[in-house]
Amino acid sequence: MFRKLAVLLMICVSMLSACVLPSGSAGPDEPSSNETPPSGEAPASPLDPIPGEENMSRGEATVTESDMLQLESYPLQIMLNLKGTLPTPCHHLRAEVKEPDDQNRIMVDVFTVYDPTEICVQMIEEFETSLPLGSFPDGSYTVWVNGEQVGEFSQ
């Protein structure tokens, strides 16, 4: 009886050890990039350009939630927290922040870039990211994301 139990235990242990990720592999909640930033550097932003991006097509990103934060600093710094969805995992999130216009509107365009020749699973990919807008001269401003006003601030 003891031998059968020991054999069963060894089988269970070997099956469980097969489920462990090899060293250096990403888990389900970790980025799949094998690149690790040099010590002291922040990890790459999901909004950073990727090689060959200039040859990619522009697509839609759906922003479902956007919050504007005023950081306690001098000069005042503005940050956007964005949540939403991408059409597929092959779409890469991008954002373009334009200079304030003559009505002090800060327009932020959130979109995707993708390779139309790339074969990709057709499933919605969620995103959540922060976008620093920086600081601005004294005045009153409104912040717009994809044509929707998300906040206003004065300094």
C-alpha positions in Angstrom: 0.0 0.0 0.0 2.8 2.4 0.9 4.5 1.7 -2.5 1.4 2.5 -4.4 0.9 5.8 -2.4 4.6 6.7 -3.0 4.3 6.0 -6.8 1.0 8.0 -7.0 2.7 10.9 -5.1 5.7 10.9 -7.5 3.3 11.0 -10.5 1.5 13.9 -9.1 4.7 15.8 -8.4 6.0 15.2 -11.9 2.8 16.4 -13.4 2.7 19.5 -11.4 6.4 20.3 -12.2 5.5 20.2 -15.9 3.1 23.2 -15.3 5.9 25.4 -14.0 7.2 28.0 -16.5 10.8 27.8 -17.5 13.1 30.5 -16.1 12.7 33.8 -18.0 9.2 33.0 -19.3 6.3 35.3 -18.8 3.3 34.2 -16.8 -0.3 35.0 -17.9 -0.3 38.5 -16.3 3.2 39.4 -17.3 4.4 41.0 -20.6 5.6 38.5 -23.1 8.6 40.5 -24.1 11.9 38.8 -23.4 13.6 42.2 -23.1 14.3 43.4 -19.6 15.1 47.0 -19.2 18.6 47.8 -17.8 18.6 48.3 -14.1 17.4 51.8 -13.1 15.3 52.2 -16.2 11.5 52.2 -16.2 9.8 49.4 -18.3 8.7 50.5 -21.7 5.3 52.2 -22.0 2.7 50.4 -24.1 2.4 53.7 -26.0 6.1 53.7 -27.1 6.8 53.2 -30.8 7.7 49.8 -32.2 10.1 49.0 -35.1 8.4 49.4 -38.5 5.5 51.3 -37.0 5.7 53.9 -39.8 4.6 51.2 -42.3 1.6 50.1 -40.2 -2.1 51.0 -40.7 -4.0 53.2 -38.2 -7.1 51.7 -36.4 -9.6 52.4 -33.8 -9.2 52.1 -30.0 -12.3 52.2 -27.9 -11.8 54.3 -24.7 -14.4 53.1 -22.1 -13.1 55.1 -19.1 -10.9 58.2 -18.8 -9.9 60.0 -15.7 -7.9 63.2 -15.5 -5.5 63.6 -12.5 -3.8 66.7 -11.3 -0.6 65.7 -9.7 0.5 67.7 -6.6 3.6 69.3 -8.1 4.9 72.7 -9.2 4.3 73.4 -12.0 1.0 71.5 -12.1 1.3 68.2 -14.0 -1.7 66.6 -15.7 -2.1 62.8 -16.1 -4.8 60.8 -17.9 -5.7 57.3 -16.9 -7.3 55.4 -19.8 -9.1 52.1 -20.0 -10.7 50.5 -23.0 -10.4 47.9 -25.7 -8.4 47.2 -28.8 -10.0 45.2 -31.8 -7.4 42.5 -31.6 -4.2 41.7 -29.6 -2.2 42.6 -32.7 -3.3 46.3 -32.5 -0.8 48.5 -30.6 -2.2 51.4 -28.5 -1.0 54.9 -29.4 -1.9 58.4 -28.2 -1.2 61.8 -29.7 -1.5 64.8 -27.4 -1.9 68.1 -29.3 -0.8 71.5 -28.1 -3.7 73.6 -26.7 -5.7 75.3 -29.4 -6.9 79.0 -29.3 -9.7 78.0 -26.9 -7.2 76.2 -24.6 -8.6 72.7 -25.5 -6.0 70.0 -25.2 -7.0 67.3 -27.7 -5.8 63.7 -27.1 -6.3 61.2 -29.9 -6.2 57.6 -28.8 -5.8 55.1 -31.6 -4.1 51.9 -32.7 -1.5 50.9 -35.2 -1.5 47.4 -36.8 0.0 45.4 -39.6 -2.9 44.5 -41.9 -1.0 41.5 -43.4 -0.5 39.9 -39.9 -2.7 37.0 -39.1 -4.3 37.6 -35.7 -6.9 36.0 -33.5 -10.1 38.0 -33.6 -10.8 38.8 -30.0 -11.1 42.1 -28.1 -8.0 43.0 -26.1 -8.5 45.2 -23.0 -6.0 48.0 -22.0 -5.3 50.2 -19.1 -2.6 52.8 -19.2 -1.5 56.2 -17.9 -0.6 59.1 -20.2 1.3 62.1 -18.8 0.1 65.3 -20.5 2.8 67.5 -18.9 2.4 71.1 -17.6 1.0 74.1 -19.3 1.2 78.0 -19.0 -1.2 79.7 -16.6 -4.8 79.6 -17.8 -7.9 77.5 -17.8 -7.9 74.3 -20.0 -10.2 71.5 -21.0 -9.0 68.0 -21.9 -10.7 66.0 -24.7 -10.1 62.4 -25.5 -11.3 61.2 -28.9 -13.8 64.1 -29.1 -15.2 63.7 -25.6 -14.4 66.2 -22.8 -12.9 64.4 -19.8 -12.0 67.3 -17.5 -10.8 70.8 -17.0 -8.2 72.5 -14.9 -6.8 75.9 -14.1 -3.4 77.1 -12.9 
